[in-house]
């Protein structure tokens, strides 16, 4: 059995586009406002994602 690489043109295009543009950092006050909304709605997953984005926006290390 030979192992052939499956072409995924959309994945390749997405990776190429992501590497061309620098990632915009979100504004921390907007993230905190969204975190407050997620907390009020008891959205644990959203709160976790927003906390990670806030850590990236402040250039802190994201850990587990």
One Martini backbone bead per residue (centre of mass of N, CA, C, O) as a GRO file, in nm:
protein
   64
    1UNK     BB    1   0.094   0.038   0.025
    2UNK     BB    2   0.049   0.364  -0.064
    3UNK     BB    3   0.138   0.701   0.030
    4UNK     BB    4  -0.077   0.951  -0.045
    5UNK     BB    5  -0.126   1.275  -0.091
    6UNK     BB    6  -0.380   1.485  -0.006
    7UNK     BB    7  -0.541   1.727  -0.165
    8UNK     BB    8  -0.595   2.069  -0.012
    9UNK     BB    9  -0.672   2.366  -0.137
   10UNK     BB   10  -0.818   2.518   0.097
   11UNK     BB   11  -0.601   2.476   0.310
   12UNK     BB   12  -0.367   2.604   0.155
   13UNK     BB   13  -0.501   2.883   0.121
   14UNK     BB   14  -0.537   2.947   0.422
   15UNK     BB   15  -0.238   2.930   0.501
   16UNK     BB   16  -0.138   3.145   0.303
   17UNK     BB   17  -0.314   3.379   0.409
   18UNK     BB   18  -0.215   3.371   0.707
   19UNK     BB   19   0.094   3.428   0.635
   20UNK     BB   20   0.053   3.720   0.500
   21UNK     BB   21  -0.098   3.808   0.761
   22UNK     BB   22  -0.127   3.977   1.031
   23UNK     BB   23  -0.241   3.948   1.342
   24UNK     BB   24  -0.495   4.076   1.502
   25UNK     BB   25  -0.549   4.253   1.785
   26UNK     BB   26  -0.752   4.274   2.031
   27UNK     BB   27  -0.935   4.458   2.230
   28UNK     BB   28  -0.950   4.447   2.565
   29UNK     BB   29  -1.221   4.589   2.633
   30UNK     BB   30  -1.389   4.411   2.439
   31UNK     BB   31  -1.321   4.141   2.572
   32UNK     BB   32  -1.435   4.211   2.853
   33UNK     BB   33  -1.723   4.256   2.757
   34UNK     BB   34  -1.759   3.968   2.643
   35UNK     BB   35  -1.698   3.823   2.911
   36UNK     BB   36  -1.939   3.937   3.062
   37UNK     BB   37  -2.153   3.815   2.878
   38UNK     BB   38  -2.068   3.519   2.912
   39UNK     BB   39  -2.114   3.514   3.216
   40UNK     BB   40  -2.421   3.588   3.213
   41UNK     BB   41  -2.471   3.321   3.010
   42UNK     BB   42  -2.298   3.074   3.096
   43UNK     BB   43  -2.032   3.071   2.891
   44UNK     BB   44  -1.761   2.880   2.915
   45UNK     BB   45  -1.636   2.859   2.634
   46UNK     BB   46  -1.635   3.160   2.567
   47UNK     BB   47  -1.465   3.245   2.811
   48UNK     BB   48  -1.213   3.083   2.736
   49UNK     BB   49  -1.160   3.207   2.457
   50UNK     BB   50  -1.142   3.504   2.558
   51UNK     BB   51  -0.907   3.461   2.755
   52UNK     BB   52  -0.704   3.377   2.536
   53UNK     BB   53  -0.725   3.638   2.370
   54UNK     BB   54  -0.634   3.827   2.600
   55UNK     BB   55  -0.356   3.700   2.635
   56UNK     BB   56  -0.260   3.756   2.346
   57UNK     BB   57  -0.306   4.070   2.352
   58UNK     BB   58  -0.087   4.082   2.608
   59UNK     BB   59   0.148   3.862   2.557
   60UNK     BB   60   0.079   3.613   2.701
   61UNK     BB   61   0.091   3.307   2.822
   62UNK     BB   62  -0.069   3.013   2.711
   63UNK     BB   63  -0.223   2.794   2.936
   64UNK     BB   64  -0.347   2.517   3.148
   0.00000   0.00000   0.00000
